[in-house]
Amino acid sequence: PSNSSAPVPATGVTGATEVAAGGNHSCAITPSGVMCWGQNNYQQSGAAEGNVTTPTVVAGLTGATDLQLSTYRTCALVAEGAVQCFGYNNYVAELLGVGSQEEKVTTPTAVTGLTGVARFDTYASGTSATSCGLNAANQLWCWGTAGSGQLGNGEATSVKTAVAVVPDVNAL
């Protein structure tokens, strides 16, 4: 059913260790890999074109341990603390932090300058998006929209690659 007030099983998703939802799409980490389904207008569900009506493994995304989704994008924490994102990038703002100037990033792509992340989060509202990750040295790295000061570095300028906005979170 397209709308349901009761839980509906996601066909083919078994052994999931994490499930995340963002806007109108969802993803799960399974033994088969990351599987996504739902709206896909910016390739945020990992398919080439069209909405994904049944959970499908995202090609090129392996070793995911955490997922963060927002309305038009998907990001995953992978090996060695790297973050890979795909979906809406915004031509000029380069919201995904992957170093490319295109509207859509159609395959999982590493966030530029980011390694050793232990955990991360992402937030988006409309066409604005911000993500931050914390590494083992307690440095807070962020990328994306900063117009309302959400990067925490005192700047209103969005950043196109990950930058350390707080050098030591423990010192706050």
C-alpha positions, 0 to 999 in steps of 0.5 A: 500500500502507498499509505499505511497506519500499520507496519508494512514489511520491506520486501527482501530486507532481512538481517538488518542491523540498522534502518534509517528514514529520510523524507520519502525514502528509507535504507537499511544495512543488511548482510547483502549491503545497504538497501534503499527504497522509496522516492529517488528524484535525486538518486537518494535511493541509489538507483539510476532513475525513477522511484525504487519500489522494492528495497534494492542494494546500492551499488558501490556502497560497502562496509557501512556501519551507520546511515544518515538520511535527509529528504534528498540525500543519503550518507553512510559511515564506512571503513576507516571513518570515511563518509560516503554520500549521494543524492542532492548536491546543489550545483553551486553549494556542493552540499554533499562535500564530495568535491563535485559541482553537479546537481545530483551525485548518483553514486556513493562518493567520499566526503572530501577531507574526512577520515577517522569519523566515529559518528556523524549526523546530517540535517536538511530542510528543503534545499539546505543541508548540513552534516557533521562528524566527530573523530577519535581526536574529538574534532568536529568536522562539518560541511554544507550549508552555513547561512544560519550559523549551523556549522558552529564556526562563526561563519555564514559561508557554506563549505564544500568540503569537510572542515574542522570547525571545533578543534577539540570538543572537550575544550568547549 
